[in-house]
């Protein structure tokens, strides 16, 4: 019954996006998943229906990629979703060079609103993926509101 109510609210408000899709990863318990999904929907409604511009309604949304002088991919995020939660070790990132061969990568939050991604064997990165597994349970990029980033792929030519 709860899932049907959530679906109807999302349909009514035209709110479906990746943020609600990732709620199933929040916790294996059905009750906790539904509470997390309800929290995310309430944030979306606050922003989109009531027009609260200060409300953070989405996890980090990657909008750009550059490569710095050290050969690290530097990812930027949409304003309003970009105050990133700094954790000891970001997980879930993979990086590829021009050959398209992906390697699991190291990543770190820089300047509070960007992520640097690298792999020692890929000196000239071209593409970065995040949460690209079938079930990315270890992916842990979140903003300070606690909303997770949805899986994404970005390349230098996406700019």
PyMOL commands that set and color helices and strands:
alter all, ss='L'
color gray80, all
select helices_A, chain A and resi 2-13+18-25+30-48+156-158
alter helices_A, ss='H'
color red, helices_A
select strands_A, chain A and resi 62-67+73-77+93-96+102-104+106-110+114-118+127-130+152-155
alter strands_A, ss='S'
color yellow, strands_A
deselect
rebuild
show_as cartoon
